[in-house]
Amino acid sequence: AGLEMEAACWVKSFNHRWIKTLSAAYPKLRTGCLLYGLPADPVGLVRAAGGDLLSLSVDWVDVELVEACHAKGVTVCAWNCNDKEQLPRFEAMGLDWLGTDVPTALLH
């Protein structure tokens, strides 16, 4: 069960050194780099940490970043969209998932 759980989990952190350590110790664990900002090389940032995912604030994510990451197999998520009016913009970017603090408000 431990290996199945490892493959089913994501661990992401603002501390990319921790992500690098976890990725090396648990290669099946999917890991990601949390970031508030727009990196010049988003794929390089994630790969340097041994990660699979870039998780950015909705303040910084854009379609160019999403396309660059997807072209190299990096998953992209954004946090936290709390405005239902903004959903179409983020959906159009092709994000892999979108975080929110108000899931029931966005569903209605």
C-alpha positions as CSV (number, residue, x, y, z in Angstrom):
1,A,0.0,0.0,0.0
2,G,2.9,2.4,0.7
3,L,4.1,2.4,-2.9
4,E,0.6,2.9,-4.2
5,M,0.1,5.9,-1.9
6,E,3.4,7.3,-3.0
7,A,2.4,7.3,-6.6
8,A,-1.0,8.8,-5.8
9,C,0.3,11.8,-3.8
10,W,1.7,15.2,-4.7
11,V,4.0,17.1,-2.4
12,K,4.7,20.7,-3.2
13,S,6.6,23.4,-1.2
14,F,8.0,26.9,-1.5
15,N,11.3,25.3,-0.2
16,H,12.6,23.8,-3.4
17,R,15.6,22.2,-1.6
18,W,13.1,20.0,0.3
19,I,11.5,19.1,-3.0
20,K,14.9,18.1,-4.4
21,T,15.6,16.0,-1.3
22,L,12.2,14.3,-1.4
23,S,12.5,13.6,-5.2
24,A,15.8,12.0,-4.7
25,A,14.7,9.8,-1.8
26,Y,11.3,8.9,-3.3
27,P,11.5,8.9,-7.1
28,K,7.9,7.7,-7.5
29,L,6.6,10.6,-5.4
30,R,5.3,13.5,-7.5
31,T,6.7,16.7,-6.3
32,G,6.2,20.4,-7.2
33,C,7.7,23.8,-6.6
34,L,5.4,26.5,-5.2
35,L,6.3,30.0,-6.3
36,Y,5.0,33.5,-6.1
37,G,6.5,35.1,-9.1
38,L,7.1,34.5,-12.8
39,P,10.3,32.5,-13.4
40,A,12.4,33.2,-16.5
41,D,12.9,29.4,-16.9
42,P,9.9,27.7,-15.3
43,V,10.9,24.2,-16.6
44,G,14.5,24.6,-15.5
45,L,13.3,25.7,-12.0
46,V,11.1,22.6,-11.6
47,R,13.7,20.2,-13.1
48,A,16.5,21.6,-10.9
49,A,14.4,20.5,-7.9
50,G,13.7,17.1,-9.4
51,G,10.0,18.1,-9.6
52,D,7.1,17.4,-11.8
53,L,4.9,20.4,-11.1
54,L,5.0,24.2,-11.0
55,S,2.4,25.8,-8.7
56,L,2.0,29.5,-9.1
57,S,-0.2,32.2,-7.7
58,V,-3.0,33.3,-10.1
59,D,-1.3,36.7,-10.0
60,W,1.5,35.3,-12.1
61,V,0.4,32.4,-14.2
62,D,0.0,33.0,-18.0
63,V,-0.6,31.0,-21.1
64,E,3.0,31.3,-22.2
65,L,4.2,29.7,-19.0
66,V,1.6,26.9,-19.2
67,E,2.5,26.1,-22.8
68,A,6.3,26.1,-22.0
69,C,5.8,23.7,-19.1
70,H,3.4,21.4,-20.9
71,A,5.8,21.2,-23.9
72,K,8.4,19.6,-21.5
73,G,6.0,17.5,-19.5
74,V,5.7,19.8,-16.4
75,T,2.3,19.9,-14.7
76,V,1.0,23.4,-13.9
77,C,-1.5,24.5,-11.3
78,A,-2.4,27.9,-10.0
79,W,-3.7,29.1,-6.6
80,N,-6.1,30.6,-5.4
81,C,-8.8,31.6,-7.8
82,N,-11.6,32.9,-5.6
83,D,-13.5,34.8,-8.2
84,K,-16.0,32.9,-10.4
85,E,-15.7,35.6,-13.1
86,Q,-12.0,34.7,-13.5
87,L,-12.6,31.0,-14.2
88,P,-12.9,31.2,-18.0
89,R,-9.5,33.0,-18.2
90,F,-7.8,30.3,-16.3
91,E,-9.6,27.5,-18.1
92,A,-8.5,28.9,-21.4
93,M,-4.8,28.7,-20.2
94,G,-5.0,24.9,-20.1
95,L,-4.0,24.6,-16.4
96,D,-3.9,21.1,-15.1
97,W,-5.8,22.2,-12.0
98,L,-6.8,25.4,-10.2
99,G,-6.9,25.9,-6.4
100,T,-9.5,27.9,-4.5
101,D,-10.5,28.9,-1.0
102,V,-14.2,28.9,-1.9
103,P,-15.0,25.7,-3.9
104,T,-18.7,25.8,-3.4
105,A,-18.9,29.4,-4.5
106,L,-17.2,28.6,-7.8
107,L,-19.4,25.6,-8.5
108,H,-22.7,27.5,-8.3
